[in-house]
Amino acid sequence: MFNLFKTKNKETDIPIHLYNTLGRKKELFKPIKQGKISFYQCGPTVYWTQHLGNMRAMVMADLIDRTFKYFGYDVDFVRNYTDVGHLTSDRDSGEDKIEKASAREHSSPKEISDKYIKIFQNDLKELNTLSPSFTPRATEYINEIISMVQILLDKGFAYSTDLAIYFDVSKAKDYTKLSGQNLEENISGAGSGDVEDPHKKHPADFSVWFFKAGKHKDALQYWPSPFTSPLVKDGEGFPGWHIECSAMIRKILGKTIDIHMGGIEHIPVHHTNEIAQSEAVNGVPLADYWVHNEWLVFNNEKMSKSEGISLTLDDVVKKGFNPLALRFFFMQAHYRSKQNFTWEALEAAQIGYVNLIHKISELGNKIGTVDEDFKKQFSEKIAEDFNSPQALAVLFEMLKADLTNENKLATAFDFDKVLGLKFQEEWKKLEPVLNNMKMDSEVIKLRDEREEARKNKDWEKSDELRNKINNLGYEIKDTQNGPEIRRKQ
């Protein structure tokens, strides 16, 4: 059943379609419970300040959260914090990232997690993301994790060695259905054999519980368990990364959820393993829709800590950029498209954002009525797999339309419930930026007169007005989002 939103005079049916990685196609969204959404996003491993690629993923999740709320859904949105068990390799080898950071900074694992969670939360606040309904830490769900591991052992889906308990991928039904890979490709990714645990049955088997033994004998975070190993007492150990998300989902949202989101890098290993273990325990699908965001790249190279490209929001702010200009930049690309970050692109986004806020501020302070036709256009674009670039295009078209300023303002504020660009607040805060740009009233007047001339196809007058703008020390560039003005260097 389609969700209904109400405008002033009528109701409109707007079906939501989203691309489901599991089916490899765009599908009509149908919630498990009418009017409610259960939504889980894999959150950060909190061992370092999150880079801009991770921030883009969070903003895209916020876009999805806001979209469903805009359409009247009650959203239970969960984003976790991984604060134990995520090794430097996603495939059960290397050091625990939190404990590696602990050694680096001479702090306890909890102090490391607390520090980087606080930075992460502050960054998200600056980017104007809504707070999730729940933000669980893996270390808070050890009992739930142990319970799931026990069920896997009891059902024969897992086995124990002296060093760990592994999920047996040969027992999983259609193990690679999410990635579409054959199992041999997964094996080649995992490596042939496992020199760290020679008793592991299959290279693709993954750990659901590490014992405090072998390479992990000096682990700083560990808990007793009912599992046994001759190398430890009381089953002491810690969970594997993949089982953590499964346990938190099961406890907070239930056995099957509507939407599970993460980066495309999660598809072949992390999300594949989540599905295998959750469905083995629960006997039902883990999620009806799998949503994956593409990477942010920097000069066409993937932005990631491991690749040595790790720009942060703090880097952006130190260069004089408004965090909301970064959000505006993110909104200009579809979540399933790679986006190339450069400082020049961010500068252009900031100029565009400032011009947009200035244009909205010129509409005055009187709020009229949301325009139904433009609301329908905007809703249709954002409901089509959360297409933020096309939704922005509707915004710009609306601002140029023959509407009263009051109704334009009301409609812009309505759209901003999804876009999250703080139209109502930010133009006041951006007055110093506008003053620095010295866009005085004469330049604004000339810009608007030139737009009118272009609309009337009076190209001679348009060129004359451009020259006047140039003579005042500014240059004007025509873009698909309208004219952009910048002071000449």
Contacts in CASP RR format, 6 or more apart in sequence:
PFRMAT RR
TARGET T0000
AUTHOR 0000-0000-0000
METHOD contacts of the structure
MODEL  1
MFNLFKTKNKETDIPIHLYNTLGRKKELFKPIKQGKISFYQCGPTVYWTQ
HLGNMRAMVMADLIDRTFKYFGYDVDFVRNYTDVGHLTSDRDSGEDKIEK
ASAREHSSPKEISDKYIKIFQNDLKELNTLSPSFTPRATEYINEIISMVQ
ILLDKGFAYSTDLAIYFDVSKAKDYTKLSGQNLEENISGAGSGDVEDPHK
KHPADFSVWFFKAGKHKDALQYWPSPFTSPLVKDGEGFPGWHIECSAMIR
KILGKTIDIHMGGIEHIPVHHTNEIAQSEAVNGVPLADYWVHNEWLVFNN
EKMSKSEGISLTLDDVVKKGFNPLALRFFFMQAHYRSKQNFTWEALEAAQ
IGYVNLIHKISELGNKIGTVDEDFKKQFSEKIAEDFNSPQALAVLFEMLK
ADLTNENKLATAFDFDKVLGLKFQEEWKKLEPVLNNMKMDSEVIKLRDER
EEARKNKDWEKSDELRNKINNLGYEIKDTQNGPEIRRKQ
1 30 0 8 1.000
1 34 0 8 1.000
2 13 0 8 1.000
2 14 0 8 1.000
2 15 0 8 1.000
2 16 0 8 1.000
3 14 0 8 1.000
3 16 0 8 1.000
3 35 0 8 1.000
3 71 0 8 1.000
3 72 0 8 1.000
3 73 0 8 1.000
4 11 0 8 1.000
4 12 0 8 1.000
4 13 0 8 1.000
5 11 0 8 1.000
5 12 0 8 1.000
5 14 0 8 1.000
5 70 0 8 1.000
5 71 0 8 1.000
5 72 0 8 1.000
5 379 0 8 1.000
7 370 0 8 1.000
7 372 0 8 1.000
7 375 0 8 1.000
7 376 0 8 1.000
8 369 0 8 1.000
8 370 0 8 1.000
8 372 0 8 1.000
9 372 0 8 1.000
10 372 0 8 1.000
12 372 0 8 1.000
12 376 0 8 1.000
12 379 0 8 1.000
14 71 0 8 1.000
14 376 0 8 1.000
14 379 0 8 1.000
14 380 0 8 1.000
14 383 0 8 1.000
15 28 0 8 1.000
15 29 0 8 1.000
15 383 0 8 1.000
16 28 0 8 1.000
16 29 0 8 1.000
16 67 0 8 1.000
16 68 0 8 1.000
16 71 0 8 1.000
16 383 0 8 1.000
17 26 0 8 1.000
17 27 0 8 1.000
17 28 0 8 1.000
17 29 0 8 1.000
17 383 0 8 1.000
17 384 0 8 1.000
17 385 0 8 1.000
18 26 0 8 1.000
18 27 0 8 1.000
18 29 0 8 1.000
18 259 0 8 1.000
18 289 0 8 1.000
18 291 0 8 1.000
18 385 0 8 1.000
18 386 0 8 1.000
19 25 0 8 1.000
19 26 0 8 1.000
19 27 0 8 1.000
19 291 0 8 1.000
19 336 0 8 1.000
19 385 0 8 1.000
20 26 0 8 1.000
20 27 0 8 1.000
20 288 0 8 1.000
20 289 0 8 1.000
20 290 0 8 1.000
20 291 0 8 1.000
21 178 0 8 1.000
21 267 0 8 1.000
21 290 0 8 1.000
21 291 0 8 1.000
21 292 0 8 1.000
22 177 0 8 1.000
22 178 0 8 1.000
22 287 0 8 1.000
22 289 0 8 1.000
22 290 0 8 1.000
26 385 0 8 1.000
27 289 0 8 1.000
29 289 0 8 1.000
30 288 0 8 1.000
31 37 0 8 1.000
31 73 0 8 1.000
31 258 0 8 1.000
32 38 0 8 1.000
32 256 0 8 1.000
32 257 0 8 1.000
32 258 0 8 1.000
32 288 0 8 1.000
35 72 0 8 1.000
35 73 0 8 1.000
35 74 0 8 1.000
36 73 0 8 1.000
36 74 0 8 1.000
36 75 0 8 1.000
36 76 0 8 1.000
37 68 0 8 1.000
37 73 0 8 1.000
37 74 0 8 1.000
37 75 0 8 1.000
37 76 0 8 1.000
37 77 0 8 1.000
37 258 0 8 1.000
37 259 0 8 1.000
38 76 0 8 1.000
38 253 0 8 1.000
38 254 0 8 1.000
38 257 0 8 1.000
38 258 0 8 1.000
38 259 0 8 1.000
39 64 0 8 1.000
39 65 0 8 1.000
39 68 0 8 1.000
39 75 0 8 1.000
39 76 0 8 1.000
39 77 0 8 1.000
39 78 0 8 1.000
39 257 0 8 1.000
39 258 0 8 1.000
39 259 0 8 1.000
39 261 0 8 1.000
40 77 0 8 1.000
40 78 0 8 1.000
40 79 0 8 1.000
40 80 0 8 1.000
40 245 0 8 1.000
40 248 0 8 1.000
40 249 0 8 1.000
40 253 0 8 1.000
40 257 0 8 1.000
40 259 0 8 1.000
40 260 0 8 1.000
40 261 0 8 1.000
40 287 0 8 1.000
41 57 0 8 1.000
41 58 0 8 1.000
41 61 0 8 1.000
41 77 0 8 1.000
41 78 0 8 1.000
41 79 0 8 1.000
41 132 0 8 1.000
41 260 0 8 1.000
41 261 0 8 1.000
41 262 0 8 1.000
42 79 0 8 1.000
42 80 0 8 1.000
42 245 0 8 1.000
42 261 0 8 1.000
42 262 0 8 1.000
42 263 0 8 1.000
42 266 0 8 1.000
42 270 0 8 1.000
42 271 0 8 1.000
43 79 0 8 1.000
43 80 0 8 1.000
43 81 0 8 1.000
43 82 0 8 1.000
44 50 0 8 1.000
44 54 0 8 1.000
44 81 0 8 1.000
44 82 0 8 1.000
44 116 0 8 1.000
44 120 0 8 1.000
45 82 0 8 1.000
45 83 0 8 1.000
45 86 0 8 1.000
45 97 0 8 1.000
45 98 0 8 1.000
46 81 0 8 1.000
46 82 0 8 1.000
46 83 0 8 1.000
46 98 0 8 1.000
46 112 0 8 1.000
46 113 0 8 1.000
46 116 0 8 1.000
46 117 0 8 1.000
46 120 0 8 1.000
47 97 0 8 1.000
47 98 0 8 1.000
47 100 0 8 1.000
47 101 0 8 1.000
47 112 0 8 1.000
47 113 0 8 1.000
47 116 0 8 1.000
48 101 0 8 1.000
48 116 0 8 1.000
48 305 0 8 1.000
48 310 0 8 1.000
49 116 0 8 1.000
49 119 0 8 1.000
49 120 0 8 1.000
49 123 0 8 1.000
49 310 0 8 1.000
49 312 0 8 1.000
49 314 0 8 1.000
50 58 0 8 1.000
50 116 0 8 1.000
50 119 0 8 1.000
50 120 0 8 1.000
50 123 0 8 1.000
50 312 0 8 1.000
51 303 0 8 1.000
51 304 0 8 1.000
51 305 0 8 1.000
51 309 0 8 1.000
51 310 0 8 1.000
51 311 0 8 1.000
51 312 0 8 1.000
52 296 0 8 1.000
52 298 0 8 1.000
52 303 0 8 1.000
52 311 0 8 1.000
52 312 0 8 1.000
52 313 0 8 1.000
52 316 0 8 1.000
52 326 0 8 1.000
52 341 0 8 1.000
53 295 0 8 1.000
53 296 0 8 1.000
53 303 0 8 1.000
53 304 0 8 1.000
55 123 0 8 1.000
55 124 0 8 1.000
55 127 0 8 1.000
55 313 0 8 1.000
55 326 0 8 1.000
55 330 0 8 1.000
56 293 0 8 1.000
56 296 0 8 1.000
56 330 0 8 1.000
56 339 0 8 1.000
57 262 0 8 1.000
57 263 0 8 1.000
57 293 0 8 1.000
58 79 0 8 1.000
58 124 0 8 1.000
58 127 0 8 1.000
58 129 0 8 1.000
59 127 0 8 1.000
59 129 0 8 1.000
59 327 0 8 1.000
59 330 0 8 1.000
59 331 0 8 1.000
60 293 0 8 1.000
60 330 0 8 1.000
60 335 0 8 1.000
60 386 0 8 1.000
61 77 0 8 1.000
61 79 0 8 1.000
61 129 0 8 1.000
61 261 0 8 1.000
61 293 0 8 1.000
62 127 0 8 1.000
62 129 0 8 1.000
62 130 0 8 1.000
62 420 0 8 1.000
63 331 0 8 1.000
63 335 0 8 1.000
63 386 0 8 1.000
63 388 0 8 1.000
63 418 0 8 1.000
64 259 0 8 1.000
64 261 0 8 1.000
64 291 0 8 1.000
64 335 0 8 1.000
64 386 0 8 1.000
65 75 0 8 1.000
65 77 0 8 1.000
65 130 0 8 1.000
65 132 0 8 1.000
66 130 0 8 1.000
66 417 0 8 1.000
66 418 0 8 1.000
66 419 0 8 1.000
66 420 0 8 1.000
67 382 0 8 1.000
67 383 0 8 1.000
67 386 0 8 1.000
67 418 0 8 1.000
68 75 0 8 1.000
69 75 0 8 1.000
69 130 0 8 1.000
69 417 0 8 1.000
70 379 0 8 1.000
70 382 0 8 1.000
70 417 0 8 1.000
70 418 0 8 1.000
71 379 0 8 1.000
71 383 0 8 1.000
75 133 0 8 1.000
76 133 0 8 1.000
76 134 0 8 1.000
76 252 0 8 1.000
76 253 0 8 1.000
77 130 0 8 1.000
77 132 0 8 1.000
77 133 0 8 1.000
77 134 0 8 1.000
78 132 0 8 1.000
78 133 0 8 1.000
78 134 0 8 1.000
78 135 0 8 1.000
78 136 0 8 1.000
78 248 0 8 1.000
78 249 0 8 1.000
78 252 0 8 1.000
78 253 0 8 1.000
79 132 0 8 1.000
79 134 0 8 1.000
79 135 0 8 1.000
80 135 0 8 1.000
80 136 0 8 1.000
80 137 0 8 1.000
80 138 0 8 1.000
80 244 0 8 1.000
80 245 0 8 1.000
80 248 0 8 1.000
81 113 0 8 1.000
81 117 0 8 1.000
81 135 0 8 1.000
81 136 0 8 1.000
81 137 0 8 1.000
81 138 0 8 1.000
82 138 0 8 1.000
82 241 0 8 1.000
82 244 0 8 1.000
83 98 0 8 1.000
83 109 0 8 1.000
83 110 0 8 1.000
83 113 0 8 1.000
83 137 0 8 1.000
83 138 0 8 1.000
83 139 0 8 1.000
84 96 0 8 1.000
84 98 0 8 1.000
84 109 0 8 1.000
84 138 0 8 1.000
84 139 0 8 1.000
84 221 0 8 1.000
84 238 0 8 1.000
84 239 0 8 1.000
84 244 0 8 1.000
85 96 0 8 1.000
85 97 0 8 1.000
85 98 0 8 1.000
85 138 0 8 1.000
85 210 0 8 1.000
85 221 0 8 1.000
85 238 0 8 1.000
85 239 0 8 1.000
85 240 0 8 1.000
85 241 0 8 1.000
85 244 0 8 1.000
86 96 0 8 1.000
86 97 0 8 1.000
86 98 0 8 1.000
86 240 0 8 1.000
86 241 0 8 1.000
87 93 0 8 1.000
87 94 0 8 1.000
87 95 0 8 1.000
87 96 0 8 1.000
87 97 0 8 1.000
87 241 0 8 1.000
88 94 0 8 1.000
88 95 0 8 1.000
88 97 0 8 1.000
88 100 0 8 1.000
90 241 0 8 1.000
90 269 0 8 1.000
90 270 0 8 1.000
91 189 0 8 1.000
91 190 0 8 1.000
91 191 0 8 1.000
91 206 0 8 1.000
91 269 0 8 1.000
92 164 0 8 1.000
92 194 0 8 1.000
92 196 0 8 1.000
92 206 0 8 1.000
92 207 0 8 1.000
92 240 0 8 1.000
93 194 0 8 1.000
93 196 0 8 1.000
94 215 0 8 1.000
96 216 0 8 1.000
96 219 0 8 1.000
96 221 0 8 1.000
96 238 0 8 1.000
98 109 0 8 1.000
98 112 0 8 1.000
98 113 0 8 1.000
98 221 0 8 1.000
99 109 0 8 1.000
99 219 0 8 1.000
99 220 0 8 1.000
99 221 0 8 1.000
101 107 0 8 1.000
101 112 0 8 1.000
102 108 0 8 1.000
102 109 0 8 1.000
102 111 0 8 1.000
102 112 0 8 1.000
102 220 0 8 1.000
105 112 0 8 1.000
107 115 0 8 1.000
108 220 0 8 1.000
109 220 0 8 1.000
109 221 0 8 1.000
113 137 0 8 1.000
113 139 0 8 1.000
123 312 0 8 1.000
123 313 0 8 1.000
123 323 0 8 1.000
126 313 0 8 1.000
126 317 0 8 1.000
126 323 0 8 1.000
127 313 0 8 1.000
127 323 0 8 1.000
127 324 0 8 1.000
127 326 0 8 1.000
127 327 0 8 1.000
128 323 0 8 1.000
128 324 0 8 1.000
128 327 0 8 1.000
128 420 0 8 1.000
128 421 0 8 1.000
128 422 0 8 1.000
134 252 0 8 1.000
136 248 0 8 1.000
136 252 0 8 1.000
138 145 0 8 1.000
138 239 0 8 1.000
138 244 0 8 1.000
138 248 0 8 1.000
139 221 0 8 1.000
141 244 0 8 1.000
141 247 0 8 1.000
141 248 0 8 1.000
141 251 0 8 1.000
142 223 0 8 1.000
142 239 0 8 1.000
144 247 0 8 1.000
144 248 0 8 1.000
144 250 0 8 1.000
144 251 0 8 1.000
145 208 0 8 1.000
145 209 0 8 1.000
145 239 0 8 1.000
145 243 0 8 1.000
145 244 0 8 1.000
145 247 0 8 1.000
146 209 0 8 1.000
146 223 0 8 1.000
146 225 0 8 1.000
146 226 0 8 1.000
147 247 0 8 1.000
148 208 0 8 1.000
148 243 0 8 1.000
148 246 0 8 1.000
148 247 0 8 1.000
148 250 0 8 1.000
148 277 0 8 1.000
148 281 0 8 1.000
149 158 0 8 1.000
149 165 0 8 1.000
149 208 0 8 1.000
149 209 0 8 1.000
149 225 0 8 1.000
149 227 0 8 1.000
149 239 0 8 1.000
149 243 0 8 1.000
150 226 0 8 1.000
150 227 0 8 1.000
151 281 0 8 1.000
152 158 0 8 1.000
152 165 0 8 1.000
152 167 0 8 1.000
152 208 0 8 1.000
152 277 0 8 1.000
152 280 0 8 1.000
152 281 0 8 1.000
153 159 0 8 1.000
153 160 0 8 1.000
153 165 0 8 1.000
153 227 0 8 1.000
155 280 0 8 1.000
155 281 0 8 1.000
156 168 0 8 1.000
156 171 0 8 1.000
157 167 0 8 1.000
157 168 0 8 1.000
157 171 0 8 1.000
157 172 0 8 1.000
157 277 0 8 1.000
157 280 0 8 1.000
157 281 0 8 1.000
158 165 0 8 1.000
158 166 0 8 1.000
158 167 0 8 1.000
158 168 0 8 1.000
158 208 0 8 1.000
159 165 0 8 1.000
159 166 0 8 1.000
159 168 0 8 1.000
159 201 0 8 1.000
160 166 0 8 1.000
160 227 0 8 1.000
160 228 0 8 1.000
160 229 0 8 1.000
161 197 0 8 1.000
161 199 0 8 1.000
161 200 0 8 1.000
161 229 0 8 1.000
162 199 0 8 1.000
162 211 0 8 1.000
162 213 0 8 1.000
162 229 0 8 1.000
162 230 0 8 1.000
162 231 0 8 1.000
163 196 0 8 1.000
163 197 0 8 1.000
163 199 0 8 1.000
163 210 0 8 1.000
163 211 0 8 1.000
163 213 0 8 1.000
163 214 0 8 1.000
163 216 0 8 1.000
163 229 0 8 1.000
163 231 0 8 1.000
164 197 0 8 1.000
164 200 0 8 1.000
164 207 0 8 1.000
164 209 0 8 1.000
164 210 0 8 1.000
164 211 0 8 1.000
165 207 0 8 1.000
165 208 0 8 1.000
165 209 0 8 1.000
165 227 0 8 1.000
166 200 0 8 1.000
166 201 0 8 1.000
166 205 0 8 1.000
166 206 0 8 1.000
166 207 0 8 1.000
166 208 0 8 1.000
167 205 0 8 1.000
167 206 0 8 1.000
167 207 0 8 1.000
167 208 0 8 1.000
167 273 0 8 1.000
167 276 0 8 1.000
167 277 0 8 1.000
167 280 0 8 1.000
168 201 0 8 1.000
168 202 0 8 1.000
168 205 0 8 1.000
169 175 0 8 1.000
169 183 0 8 1.000
169 186 0 8 1.000
169 202 0 8 1.000
169 204 0 8 1.000
169 205 0 8 1.000
169 206 0 8 1.000
169 276 0 8 1.000
170 201 0 8 1.000
170 202 0 8 1.000
171 280 0 8 1.000
172 276 0 8 1.000
172 279 0 8 1.000
172 280 0 8 1.000
173 279 0 8 1.000
175 183 0 8 1.000
175 186 0 8 1.000
175 204 0 8 1.000
175 272 0 8 1.000
175 276 0 8 1.000
176 182 0 8 1.000
176 183 0 8 1.000
176 185 0 8 1.000
176 186 0 8 1.000
176 272 0 8 1.000
177 275 0 8 1.000
178 267 0 8 1.000
178 271 0 8 1.000
178 272 0 8 1.000
178 275 0 8 1.000
178 290 0 8 1.000
179 186 0 8 1.000
179 267 0 8 1.000
179 268 0 8 1.000
179 272 0 8 1.000
181 268 0 8 1.000
183 204 0 8 1.000
186 204 0 8 1.000
186 268 0 8 1.000
186 269 0 8 1.000
186 272 0 8 1.000
187 202 0 8 1.000
187 203 0 8 1.000
187 204 0 8 1.000
190 203 0 8 1.000
190 204 0 8 1.000
191 203 0 8 1.000
192 203 0 8 1.000
193 200 0 8 1.000
193 203 0 8 1.000
194 200 0 8 1.000
194 203 0 8 1.000
196 215 0 8 1.000
206 240 0 8 1.000
206 242 0 8 1.000
206 269 0 8 1.000
206 273 0 8 1.000
207 240 0 8 1.000
208 239 0 8 1.000
208 240 0 8 1.000
208 242 0 8 1.000
208 243 0 8 1.000
208 277 0 8 1.000
209 225 0 8 1.000
209 227 0 8 1.000
209 237 0 8 1.000
209 238 0 8 1.000
209 239 0 8 1.000
209 240 0 8 1.000
209 243 0 8 1.000
210 216 0 8 1.000
210 219 0 8 1.000
210 237 0 8 1.000
210 238 0 8 1.000
210 239 0 8 1.000
210 240 0 8 1.000
211 227 0 8 1.000
211 229 0 8 1.000
211 231 0 8 1.000
211 232 0 8 1.000
211 235 0 8 1.000
211 236 0 8 1.000
211 237 0 8 1.000
212 219 0 8 1.000
212 222 0 8 1.000
212 232 0 8 1.000
212 235 0 8 1.000
212 236 0 8 1.000
212 237 0 8 1.000
212 238 0 8 1.000
213 229 0 8 1.000
213 231 0 8 1.000
213 232 0 8 1.000
214 231 0 8 1.000
216 237 0 8 1.000
216 238 0 8 1.000
217 231 0 8 1.000
219 237 0 8 1.000
219 238 0 8 1.000
221 238 0 8 1.000
222 236 0 8 1.000
222 237 0 8 1.000
222 238 0 8 1.000
223 236 0 8 1.000
223 237 0 8 1.000
223 238 0 8 1.000
224 234 0 8 1.000
224 235 0 8 1.000
224 236 0 8 1.000
225 234 0 8 1.000
225 235 0 8 1.000
225 236 0 8 1.000
225 237 0 8 1.000
226 235 0 8 1.000
227 235 0 8 1.000
228 235 0 8 1.000
229 235 0 8 1.000
239 247 0 8 1.000
241 270 0 8 1.000
242 269 0 8 1.000
242 270 0 8 1.000
242 273 0 8 1.000
242 274 0 8 1.000
242 277 0 8 1.000
243 277 0 8 1.000
245 270 0 8 1.000
245 274 0 8 1.000
246 274 0 8 1.000
246 277 0 8 1.000
246 278 0 8 1.000
246 281 0 8 1.000
246 286 0 8 1.000
249 257 0 8 1.000
249 260 0 8 1.000
249 278 0 8 1.000
249 286 0 8 1.000
250 278 0 8 1.000
250 281 0 8 1.000
250 282 0 8 1.000
255 278 0 8 1.000
255 282 0 8 1.000
255 283 0 8 1.000
255 284 0 8 1.000
255 286 0 8 1.000
256 282 0 8 1.000
256 284 0 8 1.000
256 285 0 8 1.000
256 286 0 8 1.000
256 287 0 8 1.000
256 288 0 8 1.000
257 286 0 8 1.000
257 287 0 8 1.000
257 288 0 8 1.000
258 287 0 8 1.000
258 288 0 8 1.000
258 289 0 8 1.000
259 287 0 8 1.000
259 288 0 8 1.000
259 289 0 8 1.000
259 290 0 8 1.000
259 291 0 8 1.000
260 271 0 8 1.000
260 274 0 8 1.000
260 286 0 8 1.000
260 287 0 8 1.000
260 289 0 8 1.000
260 290 0 8 1.000
260 291 0 8 1.000
261 290 0 8 1.000
261 291 0 8 1.000
261 292 0 8 1.000
261 293 0 8 1.000
262 271 0 8 1.000
262 291 0 8 1.000
262 292 0 8 1.000
262 293 0 8 1.000
263 292 0 8 1.000
263 293 0 8 1.000
263 294 0 8 1.000
263 295 0 8 1.000
264 292 0 8 1.000
264 293 0 8 1.000
264 294 0 8 1.000
264 295 0 8 1.000
265 295 0 8 1.000
266 292 0 8 1.000
267 292 0 8 1.000
271 290 0 8 1.000
274 286 0 8 1.000
275 286 0 8 1.000
278 286 0 8 1.000
279 285 0 8 1.000
279 286 0 8 1.000
291 335 0 8 1.000
292 336 0 8 1.000
293 335 0 8 1.000
293 336 0 8 1.000
294 335 0 8 1.000
294 336 0 8 1.000
294 337 0 8 1.000
294 338 0 8 1.000
294 339 0 8 1.000
295 302 0 8 1.000
295 303 0 8 1.000
295 338 0 8 1.000
296 303 0 8 1.000
296 338 0 8 1.000
296 339 0 8 1.000
296 341 0 8 1.000
297 303 0 8 1.000
297 338 0 8 1.000
297 339 0 8 1.000
297 340 0 8 1.000
297 341 0 8 1.000
298 309 0 8 1.000
298 311 0 8 1.000
298 340 0 8 1.000
298 341 0 8 1.000
298 342 0 8 1.000
299 340 0 8 1.000
299 342 0 8 1.000
300 340 0 8 1.000
301 307 0 8 1.000
301 309 0 8 1.000
302 309 0 8 1.000
303 309 0 8 1.000
303 310 0 8 1.000
303 311 0 8 1.000
303 341 0 8 1.000
304 310 0 8 1.000
311 341 0 8 1.000
313 323 0 8 1.000
313 326 0 8 1.000
316 323 0 8 1.000
316 326 0 8 1.000
316 346 0 8 1.000
317 323 0 8 1.000
319 343 0 8 1.000
321 346 0 8 1.000
321 347 0 8 1.000
321 350 0 8 1.000
322 350 0 8 1.000
322 353 0 8 1.000
322 426 0 8 1.000
322 430 0 8 1.000
322 433 0 8 1.000
324 353 0 8 1.000
324 421 0 8 1.000
324 422 0 8 1.000
324 426 0 8 1.000
325 346 0 8 1.000
325 349 0 8 1.000
325 350 0 8 1.000
325 352 0 8 1.000
325 353 0 8 1.000
325 354 0 8 1.000
326 346 0 8 1.000
326 349 0 8 1.000
327 420 0 8 1.000
327 421 0 8 1.000
328 349 0 8 1.000
328 350 0 8 1.000
328 352 0 8 1.000
328 353 0 8 1.000
328 356 0 8 1.000
328 421 0 8 1.000
329 339 0 8 1.000
329 341 0 8 1.000
329 345 0 8 1.000
329 346 0 8 1.000
329 349 0 8 1.000
330 339 0 8 1.000
331 388 0 8 1.000
331 389 0 8 1.000
331 392 0 8 1.000
331 419 0 8 1.000
331 421 0 8 1.000
332 339 0 8 1.000
332 349 0 8 1.000
332 388 0 8 1.000
332 389 0 8 1.000
332 392 0 8 1.000
333 339 0 8 1.000
333 388 0 8 1.000
333 389 0 8 1.000
334 385 0 8 1.000
334 386 0 8 1.000
334 387 0 8 1.000
334 388 0 8 1.000
334 389 0 8 1.000
335 386 0 8 1.000
335 388 0 8 1.000
336 385 0 8 1.000
348 484 0 8 1.000
351 484 0 8 1.000
351 485 0 8 1.000
351 486 0 8 1.000
352 481 0 8 1.000
352 484 0 8 1.000
353 421 0 8 1.000
354 430 0 8 1.000
354 433 0 8 1.000
354 434 0 8 1.000
354 437 0 8 1.000
355 483 0 8 1.000
355 484 0 8 1.000
355 485 0 8 1.000
356 396 0 8 1.000
356 421 0 8 1.000
356 481 0 8 1.000
357 423 0 8 1.000
357 426 0 8 1.000
357 427 0 8 1.000
357 430 0 8 1.000
358 427 0 8 1.000
358 430 0 8 1.000
358 434 0 8 1.000
358 439 0 8 1.000
358 444 0 8 1.000
359 399 0 8 1.000
360 399 0 8 1.000
360 409 0 8 1.000
360 412 0 8 1.000
360 423 0 8 1.000
360 427 0 8 1.000
361 427 0 8 1.000
361 428 0 8 1.000
362 405 0 8 1.000
362 444 0 8 1.000
363 405 0 8 1.000
363 406 0 8 1.000
363 408 0 8 1.000
363 409 0 8 1.000
363 412 0 8 1.000
364 405 0 8 1.000
364 409 0 8 1.000
366 405 0 8 1.000
366 406 0 8 1.000
366 409 0 8 1.000
367 406 0 8 1.000
367 409 0 8 1.000
367 410 0 8 1.000
367 413 0 8 1.000
368 404 0 8 1.000
368 406 0 8 1.000
368 407 0 8 1.000
368 409 0 8 1.000
368 410 0 8 1.000
369 406 0 8 1.000
369 407 0 8 1.000
369 410 0 8 1.000
370 407 0 8 1.000
370 410 0 8 1.000
370 411 0 8 1.000
370 414 0 8 1.000
371 398 0 8 1.000
371 401 0 8 1.000
371 403 0 8 1.000
371 407 0 8 1.000
371 408 0 8 1.000
371 410 0 8 1.000
371 411 0 8 1.000
374 394 0 8 1.000
374 397 0 8 1.000
374 398 0 8 1.000
374 401 0 8 1.000
374 403 0 8 1.000
374 411 0 8 1.000
375 411 0 8 1.000
375 414 0 8 1.000
377 394 0 8 1.000
377 397 0 8 1.000
378 391 0 8 1.000
378 394 0 8 1.000
378 395 0 8 1.000
378 398 0 8 1.000
378 415 0 8 1.000
378 418 0 8 1.000
381 387 0 8 1.000
381 390 0 8 1.000
381 391 0 8 1.000
381 393 0 8 1.000
381 394 0 8 1.000
382 388 0 8 1.000
382 391 0 8 1.000
382 418 0 8 1.000
384 390 0 8 1.000
388 419 0 8 1.000
391 415 0 8 1.000
391 418 0 8 1.000
391 419 0 8 1.000
392 419 0 8 1.000
392 481 0 8 1.000
393 480 0 8 1.000
393 481 0 8 1.000
394 415 0 8 1.000
395 412 0 8 1.000
395 415 0 8 1.000
395 419 0 8 1.000
396 480 0 8 1.000
396 481 0 8 1.000
396 482 0 8 1.000
398 408 0 8 1.000
398 411 0 8 1.000
398 412 0 8 1.000
398 415 0 8 1.000
399 408 0 8 1.000
399 412 0 8 1.000
400 451 0 8 1.000
400 482 0 8 1.000
401 408 0 8 1.000
403 411 0 8 1.000
412 423 0 8 1.000
413 423 0 8 1.000
413 424 0 8 1.000
416 422 0 8 1.000
416 423 0 8 1.000
416 424 0 8 1.000
437 485 0 8 1.000
437 486 0 8 1.000
437 487 0 8 1.000
438 487 0 8 1.000
439 474 0 8 1.000
439 485 0 8 1.000
442 472 0 8 1.000
443 469 0 8 1.000
443 472 0 8 1.000
443 474 0 8 1.000
443 485 0 8 1.000
446 465 0 8 1.000
446 468 0 8 1.000
446 469 0 8 1.000
446 472 0 8 1.000
447 469 0 8 1.000
447 476 0 8 1.000
447 483 0 8 1.000
447 485 0 8 1.000
449 465 0 8 1.000
450 461 0 8 1.000
450 462 0 8 1.000
450 465 0 8 1.000
450 466 0 8 1.000
450 469 0 8 1.000
450 476 0 8 1.000
450 483 0 8 1.000
451 482 0 8 1.000
451 483 0 8 1.000
453 459 0 8 1.000
453 461 0 8 1.000
453 462 0 8 1.000
453 465 0 8 1.000
454 462 0 8 1.000
454 478 0 8 1.000
466 476 0 8 1.000
469 475 0 8 1.000
469 476 0 8 1.000
469 485 0 8 1.000
470 476 0 8 1.000
470 488 0 8 1.000
473 487 0 8 1.000
473 488 0 8 1.000
474 485 0 8 1.000
474 486 0 8 1.000
474 487 0 8 1.000
474 488 0 8 1.000
475 485 0 8 1.000
475 486 0 8 1.000
475 488 0 8 1.000
476 483 0 8 1.000
476 484 0 8 1.000
476 485 0 8 1.000
477 483 0 8 1.000
477 484 0 8 1.000
477 486 0 8 1.000
478 484 0 8 1.000
END
